[in-house]
Each structure stands twice: as structure tokens, then as C-alpha cells.
């Protein structure tokens, strides 16, 4: 054998065989240490380009961010395994094994280091949970958040001047792992127990039900293509809670699909530009606050309103096989009616006038407007005469009853700015089919007039 240098610090060995000369290169000590460090790093933190065969299939066809999920689980599993090894085997370092006292000191030091690493993971998470439960202005705010908000690691910022809950998502790998085990819900339940807001039996039951929902939502996290196909076929939106899916009115299907394929902001901008019946529930300030400051605003009463409406619809469908009566909020002109009331509540005169013209184009009369208002009640799908409304309310859980109270409060808010339908819309009288068109022409001829001014012209 003849040693021969190959690169600085490395060396090469040559030997003769019957087939000729062969060489083998041995790395230098520095190169060997670099390779060891790379192997330790990849074994601990993972490589986003190195996932399992099944994981690669899921990433390509079902879950776009599965690579992150697999490596995140692997990293935390390795991290806690290393912490265990540090605590148990910390005193086995050969450099310290020569003296019993030194070995004991080494074990104590590495045990404290392992505990310190674990605390650095857990303490910030626990501090945020304590703030959400007991911070100023956060009392009862968790109940006003959606299911998706409660599942995610978040921090509550109290309420704004309109009473809406403000929440910010905090994205960490450890929090994403805890979502699979209902970590946030577990902490919230513990805080409620310590604050005396619940008892043990209720807390255990709520956590058990919440954990199953959280796990179902995590498992159901698929790509936008599969979610869109399911939405179109079923007519339901699996977001934000796959265990309590919302029925999608026909007029909202396009926006729902667009938000699944892109994002909610893009869908909102497209609908503003293309749909004359659309009125955005979020102002420009709300979007700027979310996109730049990452502050999301949640209207608890509005959330409860649609939650109860969908629950009543599903209850009726399971009992009678009929989901909605003709003329309900699934009708083509229901979007214009709902947004007309929203614009009046928001004090947006221009939007209210635009939507008022749309309602007249749909042939709205005073009688029809009043019928639509009545159908928009939280339990408008259920009849009080046949006892179905009472049966539905009697079967509600304590949580659902709280949602029903908030739903009624939301409807009362919209109805606070009452519109006298018989003064604003034409009466449906046989022999006068052109009454609606006369009002349309008057409004278009006076684009700068307010609705009240138009009302005075109609009376004359």
C-alpha cells in the first residue's frame, strides 16, 4: 500500500489487485466531524426533502403541507427522547466516570438541562393560556371564539369598540403538535376549573367531546382540490368544524369555493368586484388589521346566529327529510335582502341604495320583504304551531342554549334599525304591475337622494 495525499488533511491508500490498482480515500478529522454533525442534525431536525414513501404520496395528492407535519412530529419525538436520555444517562460520560462524585454531578447537571429545555417549550405556552383565561378584558372571551380559533394556539386581545373578540394566531411547531392531542382545549379546561367557571364532571365531558372534534378536524385536513369536490357534492362547508358542518346557500357557493382554492381575502375582493348582491362583512380596516397586524376580529353573536340556523336546518332534515321551505334564505334574492339589512346596520348609505335597487329588480314588495324578515329569524325554519320549535329548543345542550341566546341578540341588532316595508316597498296590489318599476326609475333619476327622501316621494 502506498499512501498518497488527496486533499489537505485527507489521505488515500492504494493497493494492487489482479485487475489493477484501486484507491480508497479516508476523510480528514475535520471532514469526519462535519459528517457526524450533519448526521446528528438530520436525525434530530429532519430533512424536508427526505420523507417516507407514503408521506410523499400524501404531500403530492392530498395534504400539501404534509412534509412539515411529518418532520415536525419526528423532530419533537427526537427532542423528548433526547431529553429523557439526558436525564437518565447524563452521568455516564467517560470523562466523569472516573469519580463517583463527578458522575453524580454530571447526571444532576444534564437532568437540570433537560428540565430547562422542556420548560422553555411548555412555559410560554402555559403563560399564553393563563393570559387568555385571566387577562384583563378576556373574561368569557374564549366562549366567543370559533372552533378553529379555540383549536389553534392563540392570544386574546380583549374586545374592540363593537364588542367583537380580537385574537391573534401564534404559529409554533410545538403548538401544532399539541393540536393533535387537544392541548389548547386541555389548558382552557384547566383554567376554567381553577377559576371556578366549571366543575369536574362538566369539564371532563366538554373536554372529551372537544378532543374528538379536534382530532377529526386534524385528520380531515386535506388539500383544496379534495375539499372543493366535497363541498360541491355535499353542499356543506367542513371548515371550521368538520363535526358541525354548515350548509352553504346557493348564492354563497362561489365565494366558498374561491376561498378554499385561494384565501378569504382574495375571495372577498373578487366578490366585491363581480357580485352586485354582495356586501362584505369586513371593512378595509378589518382586512388591514388581519393581513398586517395579524389581528382577527370575531363577532360572537353573528357566529352563533349561523350556528343555530344550521343546527335547526339539520334537525329538521333529520326529522322530516326536508331541509328548507320555499322562500327561505336559500332563495336567489336572499343574499340581497341579507346584505341590505347589513348595510343599513353599518350605516353604509351607498351600499344600502345599491342593494335596495337590487331588491326592486327582484320584484320585492312590502309583503315579500316582511316575509323575508320573518324567515331570517334564528329558528325561522321551524314552525311554532306544530311544536317543532319547542322540541328543538328542549333538546339543546347548555352550550347550544347559550348560542341560541346570542343568535337572538344578533337578530335583534339587525332589527334595531327597522325598515318600514310598507313605506319603502310597493304594496302587492292586483292591477298595478308597474309600481315597482316606477320606484326604480325615481331612484335612478335621483342617485344622490337618500332612502328617506325617496320614501317621501313614494308617499306623494
DRENDO-1510 file (C-alpha; in Angstrom, 1 decimal, always signed):
<recs>
REC; n; res; u; v; w
REC; 1; UNK; +0.0; +0.0; +0.0 .
REC; 2; UNK; +1.2; +3.5; -0.8 .
REC; 3; UNK; -0.4; +6.4; +1.0 .
REC; 4; UNK; -0.9; +9.5; -1.2 .
REC; 5; UNK; -2.5; +12.8; -0.2 .
REC; 6; UNK; -5.8; +13.6; -2.0 .
REC; 7; UNK; -7.0; +16.8; -0.3 .
REC; 8; UNK; -5.5; +18.9; +2.5 .
REC; 9; UNK; -6.0; +16.9; +5.7 .
REC; 10; UNK; -7.2; +13.7; +4.0 .
REC; 11; UNK; -5.2; +10.7; +2.8 .
REC; 12; UNK; -5.6; +8.0; +0.2 .
REC; 13; UNK; -4.5; +4.3; +0.2 .
REC; 14; UNK; -3.7; +2.4; -3.0 .
REC; 15; UNK; -3.3; -1.4; -3.2 .
REC; 16; UNK; -2.6; -3.7; -6.1 .
REC; 17; UNK; -5.0; -6.4; -7.2 .
REC; 18; UNK; -5.1; -8.8; -10.1 .
REC; 19; UNK; -7.4; -6.4; -12.0 .
REC; 20; UNK; -5.2; -3.4; -11.4 .
REC; 21; UNK; -4.9; -0.5; -8.9 .
REC; 22; UNK; -7.7; +0.5; -6.5 .
REC; 23; UNK; -7.9; +3.5; -4.3 .
REC; 24; UNK; -9.8; +4.4; -1.1 .
REC; 25; UNK; -10.0; +7.9; +0.3 .
REC; 26; UNK; -10.3; +8.5; +4.0 .
REC; 27; UNK; -11.6; +11.8; +5.2 .
REC; 28; UNK; -9.7; +14.1; +7.4 .
REC; 29; UNK; -10.7; +14.6; +11.1 .
REC; 30; UNK; -12.4; +17.9; +10.3 .
REC; 31; UNK; -14.4; +16.3; +7.5 .
REC; 32; UNK; -15.4; +13.4; +9.7 .
REC; 33; UNK; -16.6; +15.7; +12.4 .
REC; 34; UNK; -18.7; +17.7; +9.8 .
REC; 35; UNK; -20.3; +14.5; +8.6 .
REC; 36; UNK; -21.1; +13.4; +12.1 .
REC; 37; UNK; -22.6; +16.8; +12.9 .
REC; 38; UNK; -24.7; +16.6; +9.7 .
REC; 39; UNK; -25.9; +13.2; +10.6 .
REC; 40; UNK; -27.0; +14.3; +14.1 .
REC; 41; UNK; -28.7; +17.4; +12.7 .
REC; 42; UNK; -30.7; +15.4; +10.1 .
REC; 43; UNK; -31.6; +12.8; +12.7 .
REC; 44; UNK; -32.8; +15.4; +15.1 .
REC; 45; UNK; -34.4; +18.2; +13.0 .
REC; 46; UNK; -35.3; +16.1; +9.9 .
REC; 47; UNK; -34.9; +16.9; +6.2 .
REC; 48; UNK; -37.8; +18.3; +4.3 .
REC; 49; UNK; -36.5; +16.5; +1.2 .
REC; 50; UNK; -36.4; +13.2; +2.9 .
REC; 51; UNK; -39.8; +11.9; +3.9 .
REC; 52; UNK; -41.5; +8.4; +3.8 .
REC; 53; UNK; -42.9; +7.0; +0.6 .
REC; 54; UNK; -46.5; +7.2; +1.9 .
REC; 55; UNK; -45.8; +10.7; +3.1 .
REC; 56; UNK; -44.6; +11.8; -0.3 .
REC; 57; UNK; -47.8; +10.5; -1.8 .
REC; 58; UNK; -49.9; +12.4; +0.7 .
REC; 59; UNK; -47.9; +15.5; +0.0 .
REC; 60; UNK; -48.5; +15.3; -3.7 .
REC; 61; UNK; -52.1; +14.3; -3.8 .
REC; 62; UNK; -53.9; +15.0; -0.5 .
REC; 63; UNK; -52.1; +17.2; +2.1 .
REC; 64; UNK; -49.9; +20.0; +0.5 .
REC; 65; UNK; -48.0; +20.6; +3.8 .
REC; 66; UNK; -47.6; +17.0; +4.9 .
REC; 67; UNK; -43.8; +17.4; +4.7 .
REC; 68; UNK; -43.9; +19.9; +7.5 .
REC; 69; UNK; -46.3; +17.7; +9.5 .
REC; 70; UNK; -44.1; +14.6; +9.3 .
REC; 71; UNK; -40.8; +16.4; +10.1 .
REC; 72; UNK; -42.5; +18.3; +12.9 .
REC; 73; UNK; -43.6; +15.1; +14.6 .
REC; 74; UNK; -40.2; +13.5; +14.1 .
REC; 75; UNK; -38.3; +16.4; +15.5 .
REC; 76; UNK; -40.4; +16.7; +18.7 .
REC; 77; UNK; -40.2; +12.9; +19.2 .
REC; 78; UNK; -36.4; +13.0; +18.9 .
REC; 79; UNK; -36.2; +16.1; +21.1 .
REC; 80; UNK; -38.2; +14.5; +24.0 .
REC; 81; UNK; -36.3; +11.2; +23.6 .
REC; 82; UNK; -33.0; +13.1; +23.9 .
REC; 83; UNK; -34.3; +14.9; +27.0 .
REC; 84; UNK; -35.1; +11.6; +28.5 .
REC; 85; UNK; -31.6; +10.2; +27.7 .
REC; 86; UNK; -30.0; +13.4; +29.2 .
REC; 87; UNK; -31.9; +13.0; +32.4 .
REC; 88; UNK; -31.3; +9.2; +32.8 .
REC; 89; UNK; -27.9; +8.7; +31.3 .
REC; 90; UNK; -26.3; +12.1; +31.9 .
REC; 91; UNK; -23.8; +10.7; +34.4 .
REC; 92; UNK; -22.4; +8.1; +32.0 .
REC; 93; UNK; -19.8; +10.4; +30.3 .
REC; 94; UNK; -16.5; +8.5; +30.4 .
REC; 95; UNK; -14.7; +11.8; +31.3 .
REC; 96; UNK; -16.7; +11.9; +34.5 .
REC; 97; UNK; -17.0; +8.2; +35.3 .
REC; 98; UNK; -13.5; +8.1; +37.0 .
REC; 99; UNK; -15.0; +9.7; +40.1 .
REC; 100; UNK; -18.4; +8.9; +41.6 .
REC; 101; UNK; -18.9; +12.5; +42.8 .
REC; 102; UNK; -18.2; +13.8; +39.3 .
REC; 103; UNK; -20.6; +11.3; +37.7 .
REC; 104; UNK; -23.3; +12.3; +40.1 .
REC; 105; UNK; -22.7; +16.0; +39.4 .
REC; 106; UNK; -22.8; +15.3; +35.6 .
REC; 107; UNK; -26.1; +13.5; +35.9 .
REC; 108; UNK; -27.6; +16.3; +38.0 .
REC; 109; UNK; -26.4; +18.9; +35.5 .
REC; 110; UNK; -27.7; +17.2; +32.4 .
REC; 111; UNK; -31.0; +16.5; +34.3 .
REC; 112; UNK; -31.4; +20.2; +35.0 .
REC; 113; UNK; -30.5; +21.0; +31.4 .
REC; 114; UNK; -33.2; +18.6; +30.2 .
REC; 115; UNK; -35.8; +20.1; +32.5 .
REC; 116; UNK; -34.8; +23.6; +31.3 .
REC; 117; UNK; -35.3; +22.7; +27.7 .
REC; 118; UNK; -38.7; +21.2; +28.5 .
REC; 119; UNK; -39.7; +24.3; +30.5 .
REC; 120; UNK; -38.7; +26.6; +27.6 .
REC; 121; UNK; -41.2; +24.7; +25.4 .
REC; 122; UNK; -44.0; +24.5; +27.9 .
REC; 123; UNK; -43.8; +27.7; +29.9 .
REC; 124; UNK; -44.6; +30.2; +27.1 .
REC; 125; UNK; -47.5; +28.0; +26.0 .
REC; 126; UNK; -48.9; +27.9; +29.6 .
REC; 127; UNK; -48.3; +31.7; +30.0 .
REC; 128; UNK; -50.4; +32.4; +27.0 .
REC; 129; UNK; -53.2; +30.1; +28.2 .
REC; 130; UNK; -53.2; +31.8; +31.6 .
REC; 131; UNK; -53.4; +35.2; +29.9 .
REC; 132; UNK; -56.3; +34.1; +27.7 .
REC; 133; UNK; -58.2; +32.9; +30.7 .
REC; 134; UNK; -57.4; +35.6; +33.3 .
REC; 135; UNK; -56.0; +38.6; +31.4 .
REC; 136; UNK; -57.8; +42.0; +31.5 .
REC; 137; UNK; -60.7; +42.1; +29.2 .
REC; 138; UNK; -60.6; +38.4; +28.4 .
REC; 139; UNK; -63.2; +37.1; +30.8 .
REC; 140; UNK; -65.5; +34.8; +28.9 .
REC; 141; UNK; -63.9; +35.7; +25.6 .
REC; 142; UNK; -62.9; +32.1; +24.8 .
REC; 143; UNK; -66.7; +31.3; +24.5 .
REC; 144; UNK; -67.0; +33.9; +21.8 .
REC; 145; UNK; -64.4; +32.3; +19.5 .
REC; 146; UNK; -65.0; +29.8; +16.8 .
REC; 147; UNK; -64.0; +26.2; +17.0 .
REC; 148; UNK; -61.0; +26.8; +14.7 .
REC; 149; UNK; -59.8; +29.7; +17.0 .
REC; 150; UNK; -60.0; +27.5; +20.1 .
REC; 151; UNK; -58.1; +24.7; +18.5 .
REC; 152; UNK; -55.2; +26.9; +17.4 .
REC; 153; UNK; -52.5; +28.4; +19.6 .
REC; 154; UNK; -53.7; +32.0; +20.0 .
REC; 155; UNK; -53.6; +35.0; +22.3 .
REC; 156; UNK; -56.7; +37.0; +23.1 .
REC; 157; UNK; -56.6; +40.8; +23.0 .
REC; 158; UNK; -59.9; +41.7; +24.5 .
REC; 159; UNK; -62.8; +43.2; +22.6 .
REC; 160; UNK; -63.0; +46.2; +20.2 .
REC; 161; UNK; -65.4; +49.1; +20.5 .
REC; 162; UNK; -68.1; +47.0; +18.7 .
REC; 163; UNK; -67.8; +44.1; +21.2 .
REC; 164; UNK; -66.0; +41.8; +18.8 .
REC; 165; UNK; -63.4; +39.4; +20.1 .
REC; 166; UNK; -59.9; +40.1; +19.0 .
REC; 167; UNK; -57.5; +37.2; +18.5 .
REC; 168; UNK; -54.0; +36.6; +17.1 .
REC; 169; UNK; -52.7; +33.2; +16.0 .
REC; 170; UNK; -49.3; +32.2; +17.3 .
REC; 171; UNK; -47.6; +29.7; +14.9 .
REC; 172; UNK; -45.1; +27.3; +16.6 .
REC; 173; UNK; -44.2; +23.8; +15.9 .
REC; 174; UNK; -44.9; +22.7; +19.5 .
REC; 175; UNK; -48.4; +24.2; +19.4 .
REC; 176; UNK; -49.1; +22.4; +16.1 .
REC; 177; UNK; -48.2; +19.1; +17.7 .
REC; 178; UNK; -50.4; +19.8; +20.7 .
REC; 179; UNK; -53.4; +20.4; +18.3 .
REC; 180; UNK; -53.4; +16.6; +17.6 .
REC; 181; UNK; -53.9; +16.0; +21.3 .
REC; 182; UNK; -56.3; +18.8; +22.1 .
REC; 183; UNK; -53.6; +20.6; +24.0 .
REC; 184; UNK; -55.2; +24.1; +23.9 .
REC; 185; UNK; -58.5; +22.7; +24.9 .
REC; 186; UNK; -56.9; +20.8; +27.8 .
REC; 187; UNK; -55.3; +24.1; +29.1 .
REC; 188; UNK; -58.6; +26.0; +28.7 .
REC; 189; UNK; -60.5; +23.4; +30.7 .
REC; 190; UNK; -57.8; +23.5; +33.4 .
REC; 191; UNK; -58.1; +27.3; +33.6 .
REC; 192; UNK; -61.9; +27.1; +33.8 .
REC; 193; UNK; -61.6; +24.7; +36.7 .
REC; 194; UNK; -59.1; +26.9; +38.6 .
REC; 195; UNK; -61.3; +29.9; +38.1 .
REC; 196; UNK; -64.4; +28.1; +39.3 .
REC; 197; UNK; -66.2; +28.6; +36.0 .
REC; 198; UNK; -67.0; +24.9; +35.7 .
REC; 199; UNK; -67.0; +21.6; +37.7 .
REC; 200; UNK; -65.1; +18.4; +37.2 .
REC; 201; UNK; -67.9; +16.4; +35.6 .
REC; 202; UNK; -68.8; +19.1; +33.1 .
REC; 203; UNK; -65.1; +19.8; +32.3 .
REC; 204; UNK; -64.4; +16.1; +31.6 .
REC; 205; UNK; -67.4; +15.8; +29.4 .
REC; 206; UNK; -66.6; +19.0; +27.5 .
REC; 207; UNK; -63.0; +18.0; +27.0 .
REC; 208; UNK; -63.9; +14.5; +25.8 .
REC; 209; UNK; -66.3; +15.9; +23.2 .
REC; 210; UNK; -63.9; +18.7; +22.2 .
REC; 211; UNK; -61.0; +16.3; +21.8 .
REC; 212; UNK; -62.9; +14.1; +19.4 .
REC; 213; UNK; -63.8; +17.1; +17.3 .
REC; 214; UNK; -60.2; +18.4; +17.3 .
REC; 215; UNK; -58.9; +15.1; +16.2 .
REC; 216; UNK; -61.5; +14.8; +13.5 .
REC; 217; UNK; -60.6; +18.2; +12.2 .
REC; 218; UNK; -56.9; +17.4; +12.2 .
REC; 219; UNK; -57.4; +14.1; +10.3 .
REC; 220; UNK; -59.8; +15.8; +7.8 .
REC; 221; UNK; -57.2; +18.4; +6.8 .
REC; 222; UNK; -56.8; +17.7; +3.1 .
REC; 223; UNK; -55.9; +19.8; +0.1 .
REC; 224; UNK; -58.1; +22.4; -1.5 .
REC; 225; UNK; -59.0; +20.2; -4.5 .
REC; 226; UNK; -60.4; +17.4; -2.4 .
REC; 227; UNK; -62.1; +19.9; -0.1 .
REC; 228; UNK; -63.7; +21.7; -3.1 .
REC; 229; UNK; -65.1; +18.5; -4.6 .
REC; 230; UNK; -66.6; +17.5; -1.2 .
REC; 231; UNK; -68.1; +21.0; -0.8 .
REC; 232; UNK; -69.8; +21.0; -4.3 .
REC; 233; UNK; -71.2; +17.4; -3.8 .
REC; 234; UNK; -72.4; +17.8; -0.2 .
REC; 235; UNK; -73.4; +21.5; -0.2 .
REC; 236; UNK; -71.6; +21.8; +3.2 .
REC; 237; UNK; -68.5; +23.5; +4.4 .
REC; 238; UNK; -66.2; +21.4; +6.5 .
REC; 239; UNK; -64.4; +24.4; +7.8 .
REC; 240; UNK; -64.1; +25.4; +10.6 .
REC; 241; UNK; -65.6; +22.3; +12.3 .
REC; 242; UNK; -66.0; +19.1; +10.4 .
REC; 243; UNK; -68.2; +17.7; +13.2 .
REC; 244; UNK; -70.7; +20.5; +12.7 .
REC; 245; UNK; -70.6; +21.5; +9.1 .
REC; 246; UNK; -72.5; +24.5; +7.8 .
REC; 247; UNK; -75.0; +24.3; +5.0 .
REC; 248; UNK; -73.9; +26.6; +2.1 .
REC; 249; UNK; -76.6; +28.7; +0.5 .
REC; 250; UNK; -76.5; +28.6; -3.3 .
REC; 251; UNK; -75.6; +32.2; -3.6 .
REC; 252; UNK; -72.5; +31.7; -1.3 .
REC; 253; UNK; -71.2; +28.6; -3.1 .
REC; 254; UNK; -68.9; +30.5; -5.5 .
REC; 255; UNK; -67.3; +32.5; -2.6 .
REC; 256; UNK; -66.8; +29.4; -0.5 .
REC; 257; UNK; -65.1; +27.5; -3.3 .
REC; 258; UNK; -62.9; +30.5; -4.2 .
REC; 259; UNK; -61.8; +31.0; -0.6 .
REC; 260; UNK; -60.9; +27.3; -0.4 .
REC; 261; UNK; -58.8; +27.5; -3.6 .
REC; 262; UNK; -57.1; +30.8; -2.7 .
REC; 263; UNK; -57.9; +32.6; +0.6 .
REC; 264; UNK; -60.7; +34.6; +2.2 .
REC; 265; UNK; -59.2; +38.0; +1.3 .
REC; 266; UNK; -59.0; +37.1; -2.4 .
REC; 267; UNK; -62.5; +35.7; -2.4 .
REC; 268; UNK; -63.8; +38.8; -0.7 .
REC; 269; UNK; -62.2; +41.1; -3.3 .
REC; 270; UNK; -63.4; +39.1; -6.2 .
REC; 271; UNK; -67.0; +39.0; -4.9 .
REC; 272; UNK; -66.9; +42.8; -4.3 .
REC; 273; UNK; -66.0; +43.3; -8.0 .
REC; 274; UNK; -68.3; +40.8; -9.6 .
REC; 275; UNK; -71.4; +40.3; -7.5 .
REC; 276; UNK; -73.9; +43.2; -7.3 .
REC; 277; UNK; -75.7; +41.5; -4.4 .
REC; 278; UNK; -72.6; +41.2; -2.3 .
REC; 279; UNK; -71.8; +43.3; +0.7 .
REC; 280; UNK; -68.6; +42.5; +2.6 .
REC; 281; UNK; -69.0; +41.8; +6.3 .
REC; 282; UNK; -65.4; +43.1; +6.8 .
REC; 283; UNK; -64.3; +46.7; +6.3 .
REC; 284; UNK; -61.0; +47.7; +4.8 .
REC; 285; UNK; -59.7; +48.3; +8.3 .
REC; 286; UNK; -60.6; +44.8; +9.4 .
REC; 287; UNK; -58.7; +43.3; +6.5 .
REC; 288; UNK; -55.7; +45.6; +7.0 .
REC; 289; UNK; -55.6; +44.7; +10.7 .
REC; 290; UNK; -55.7; +40.9; +9.9 .
REC; 291; UNK; -53.2; +41.0; +7.0 .
REC; 292; UNK; -50.7; +43.3; +8.5 .
REC; 293; UNK; -51.1; +43.1; +12.3 .
REC; 294; UNK; -52.5; +39.5; +12.2 .
REC; 295; UNK; -55.4; +40.6; +14.5 .
REC; 296; UNK; -58.6; +38.7; +13.7 .
REC; 297; UNK; -62.0; +40.0; +14.8 .
REC; 298; UNK; -64.8; +37.6; +15.7 .
REC; 299; UNK; -68.5; +38.6; +16.1 .
REC; 300; UNK; -69.7; +36.0; +18.7 .
REC; 301; UNK; -73.4; +36.8; +18.0 .
REC; 302; UNK; -73.1; +36.5; +14.3 .
REC; 303; UNK; -71.2; +33.3; +14.7 .
REC; 304; UNK; -73.9; +31.9; +17.0 .
REC; 305; UNK; -76.7; +33.0; +14.6 .
REC; 306; UNK; -75.4; +30.9; +11.7 .
REC; 307; UNK; -74.5; +28.1; +14.1 .
REC; 308; UNK; -78.1; +27.8; +15.3 .
REC; 309; UNK; -79.7; +28.2; +11.9 .
REC; 310; UNK; -77.6; +25.3; +10.5 .
REC; 311; UNK; -78.3; +23.2; +13.6 .
REC; 312; UNK; -82.1; +23.8; +13.2 .
REC; 313; UNK; -81.9; +23.0; +9.5 .
REC; 314; UNK; -80.1; +19.7; +10.1 .
REC; 315; UNK; -82.5; +18.8; +13.0 .
REC; 316; UNK; -85.5; +19.5; +10.6 .
REC; 317; UNK; -84.0; +17.5; +7.8 .
REC; 318; UNK; -83.3; +14.5; +10.1 .
REC; 319; UNK; -86.8; +14.6; +11.4 .
REC; 320; UNK; -88.8; +15.4; +8.2 .
REC; 321; UNK; -86.5; +14.8; +5.3 .
REC; 322; UNK; -87.0; +18.4; +4.2 .
REC; 323; UNK; -84.2; +20.9; +4.7 .
REC; 324; UNK; -85.7; +24.2; +3.8 .
REC; 325; UNK; -89.1; +25.6; +2.9 .
REC; 326; UNK; -89.5; +27.5; -0.3 .
REC; 327; UNK; -88.7; +31.2; +0.1 .
REC; 328; UNK; -86.1; +30.6; +2.8 .
REC; 329; UNK; -82.6; +32.2; +2.9 .
REC; 330; UNK; -81.5; +29.8; +0.1 .
REC; 331; UNK; -83.6; +31.7; -2.5 .
REC; 332; UNK; -81.7; +33.7; -5.2 .
REC; 333; UNK; -82.6; +37.1; -3.8 .
REC; 334; UNK; -81.9; +36.2; -0.2 .
REC; 335; UNK; -78.3; +37.5; -0.5 .
REC; 336; UNK; -79.5; +41.0; -1.5 .
REC; 337; UNK; -82.0; +41.0; +1.4 .
REC; 338; UNK; -79.5; +40.0; +4.0 .
REC; 339; UNK; -76.8; +42.4; +2.8 .
REC; 340; UNK; -79.4; +45.2; +2.5 .
REC; 341; UNK; -80.1; +44.9; +6.2 .
REC; 342; UNK; -76.3; +44.6; +6.9 .
REC; 343; UNK; -75.7; +47.9; +5.0 .
REC; 344; UNK; -78.4; +49.7; +7.0 .
REC; 345; UNK; -77.0; +48.4; +10.3 .
REC; 346; UNK; -73.5; +49.5; +9.2 .
REC; 347; UNK; -74.8; +52.9; +8.2 .
REC; 348; UNK; -73.4; +52.5; +4.6 .
REC; 349; UNK; -75.9; +54.6; +2.6 .
REC; 350; UNK; -74.4; +54.0; -0.8 .
REC; 351; UNK; -74.4; +50.2; -0.3 .
REC; 352; UNK; -77.9; +50.3; +1.0 .
REC; 353; UNK; -79.2; +52.2; -2.0 .
REC; 354; UNK; -77.4; +49.8; -4.4 .
REC; 355; UNK; -78.9; +46.8; -2.7 .
REC; 356; UNK; -82.3; +48.5; -2.5 .
REC; 357; UNK; -82.4; +48.8; -6.3 .
REC; 358; UNK; -81.4; +45.1; -6.5 .
REC; 359; UNK; -84.4; +44.1; -4.3 .
REC; 360; UNK; -86.7; +46.1; -6.5 .
REC; 361; UNK; -85.2; +44.5; -9.6 .
REC; 362; UNK; -86.1; +41.1; -7.9 .
REC; 363; UNK; -89.7; +42.4; -7.7 .
REC; 364; UNK; -89.7; +42.9; -4.0 .
REC; 365; UNK; -92.9; +44.2; -2.4 .
REC; 366; UNK; -93.7; +45.1; +1.1 .
REC; 367; UNK; -95.4; +41.8; +1.8 .
REC; 368; UNK; -92.4; +39.9; +0.4 .
REC; 369; UNK; -89.9; +41.9; +2.4 .
REC; 370; UNK; -91.8; +41.3; +5.6 .
REC; 371; UNK; -91.9; +37.6; +4.8 .
REC; 372; UNK; -88.2; +37.5; +4.2 .
REC; 373; UNK; -87.5; +39.3; +7.6 .
REC; 374; UNK; -89.6; +36.7; +9.4 .
REC; 375; UNK; -87.8; +33.8; +7.7 .
REC; 376; UNK; -84.5; +35.2; +8.8 .
REC; 377; UNK; -85.1; +34.6; +12.5 .
REC; 378; UNK; -82.7; +32.1; +14.1 .
REC; 379; UNK; -85.5; +29.5; +14.3 .
REC; 380; UNK; -87.4; +30.6; +11.2 .
REC; 381; UNK; -87.1; +27.2; +9.6 .
REC; 382; UNK; -89.1; +25.6; +12.5 .
REC; 383; UNK; -92.8; +26.1; +12.9 .
REC; 384; UNK; -94.1; +27.1; +16.3 .
REC; 385; UNK; -97.6; +25.8; +15.5 .
REC; 386; UNK; -96.7; +22.1; +15.2 .
REC; 387; UNK; -94.4; +22.1; +18.2 .
REC; 388; UNK; -91.2; +21.5; +16.3 .
REC; 389; UNK; -89.6; +24.7; +17.5 .
REC; 390; UNK; -90.2; +23.8; +21.2 .
REC; 391; UNK; -89.0; +20.3; +20.6 .
REC; 392; UNK; -85.8; +21.6; +19.1 .
REC; 393; UNK; -85.1; +24.0; +21.9 .
REC; 394; UNK; -85.9; +21.4; +24.6 .
REC; 395; UNK; -83.2; +19.1; +23.1 .
REC; 396; UNK; -80.4; +21.7; +23.1 .
REC; 397; UNK; -77.4; +21.3; +25.3 .
REC; 398; UNK; -76.3; +24.1; +27.7 .
REC; 399; UNK; -73.7; +25.3; +25.2 .
REC; 400; UNK; -76.3; +25.3; +22.3 .
REC; 401; UNK; -78.7; +27.3; +24.5 .
REC; 402; UNK; -76.1; +30.0; +25.0 .
REC; 403; UNK; -75.6; +30.0; +21.3 .
REC; 404; UNK; -79.4; +30.5; +20.8 .
REC; 405; UNK; -79.4; +33.5; +23.1 .
REC; 406; UNK; -76.6; +35.1; +21.2 .
REC; 407; UNK; -78.3; +34.3; +17.9 .
REC; 408; UNK; -81.4; +36.1; +19.1 .
REC; 409; UNK; -79.2; +39.0; +20.1 .
REC; 410; UNK; -77.7; +39.2; +16.7 .
REC; 411; UNK; -81.2; +39.2; +15.0 .
REC; 412; UNK; -82.2; +42.0; +17.4 .
REC; 413; UNK; -79.2; +44.0; +16.4 .
REC; 414; UNK; -80.2; +43.8; +12.8 .
REC; 415; UNK; -83.8; +44.6; +13.6 .
REC; 416; UNK; -82.9; +47.6; +15.7 .
REC; 417; UNK; -82.7; +49.8; +12.6 .
REC; 418; UNK; -86.2; +48.9; +11.5 .
REC; 419; UNK; -87.3; +49.5; +7.9 .
REC; 420; UNK; -90.9; +50.3; +7.4 .
REC; 421; UNK; -91.5; +47.9; +4.5 .
REC; 422; UNK; -94.9; +49.3; +3.6 .
REC; 423; UNK; -93.4; +52.8; +3.2 .
REC; 424; UNK; -90.2; +51.8; +1.4 .
REC; 425; UNK; -91.5; +49.0; -0.9 .
REC; 426; UNK; -94.6; +49.0; -3.1 .
REC; 427; UNK; -97.7; +47.0; -1.9 .
REC; 428; UNK; -98.6; +44.0; -3.9 .
REC; 429; UNK; -101.9; +45.1; -5.5 .
REC; 430; UNK; -103.5; +43.4; -8.4 .
REC; 431; UNK; -103.9; +45.7; -11.4 .
REC; 432; UNK; -100.8; +47.8; -10.7 .
REC; 433; UNK; -97.8; +45.7; -12.0 .
REC; 434; UNK; -95.7; +48.8; -12.8 .
REC; 435; UNK; -95.5; +50.2; -9.2 .
REC; 436; UNK; -92.0; +48.6; -8.6 .
REC; 437; UNK; -90.7; +49.9; -11.9 .
REC; 438; UNK; -91.9; +53.4; -11.1 .
REC; 439; UNK; -89.8; +53.4; -7.8 .
REC; 440; UNK; -86.8; +52.1; -9.7 .
REC; 441; UNK; -87.0; +54.9; -12.2 .
REC; 442; UNK; -87.4; +57.5; -9.5 .
REC; 443; UNK; -84.3; +56.2; -7.6 .
REC; 444; UNK; -82.2; +56.0; -10.7 .
REC; 445; UNK; -83.3; +59.6; -11.6 .
REC; 446; UNK; -82.2; +60.8; -8.2 .
REC; 447; UNK; -78.9; +59.0; -7.4 .
REC; 448; UNK; -77.9; +61.4; -4.7 .
REC; 449; UNK; -81.1; +61.2; -2.7 .
REC; 450; UNK; -81.3; +59.2; +0.5 .
REC; 451; UNK; -83.7; +56.3; +1.1 .
REC; 452; UNK; -85.8; +58.6; +3.4 .
REC; 453; UNK; -86.1; +61.2; +0.7 .
REC; 454; UNK; -87.2; +58.5; -1.7 .
REC; 455; UNK; -89.7; +57.4; +0.8 .
REC; 456; UNK; -91.3; +60.8; +0.9 .
REC; 457; UNK; -91.6; +60.8; -3.0 .
REC; 458; UNK; -93.2; +57.4; -2.9 .
REC; 459; UNK; -95.9; +58.6; -0.4 .
REC; 460; UNK; -96.7; +61.5; -2.8 .
</recs>
